[in-house]
Amino acid sequence: MALDATRLLSTPSQARAPRRVPPAPRSRLARNAHSVEETGWRNYSLFLRDDGLLVGYFETPDLSAALAGMEAREVNARWQREMAPFFESLEGKRPDEAFLRLPEIFHLD
């Protein structure tokens, strides 16, 4: 997904330092974190390149159940509404509907 990084972070260096995410987006993340864990999302991380490429990583035993669980949460509906303006090319979708799932081709424990 592509993110308009200039709207979320004031400088590219902030994208490389999660501790510097401004207070408003940080509090949104914290409010949503509990629901994420309760609905089966684990090891959830976001990575942002300077040009706005946003890559998210998470693990779940059941993607459909995890997505459905989050969709049923009011905190997620609010998160999707508040964060949508930061994303590019959603084409009428919510951010959680627009991500691209990549198949795993290699895994090493």
Number of C-alpha atoms within 10 A of each C-alpha: 16 17 22 16 21 14 11 19 15 13 12 15 11 17 20 14 10 13 10 13 16 13 10 9 14 13 12 16 13 10 13 17 15 12 17 19 15 12 20 18 23 14 9 13 10 10 13 20 14 16 12 20 16 17 15 14 12 12 13 16 10 11 14 9 14 18 17 11 17 21 15 11 15 12 16 20 14 12 19 17 11 12 15 17 15 15 20 14 12 16 8 9 12 17 20 16 11 14 15 10 8 6 6 6 5 5 5 3 2
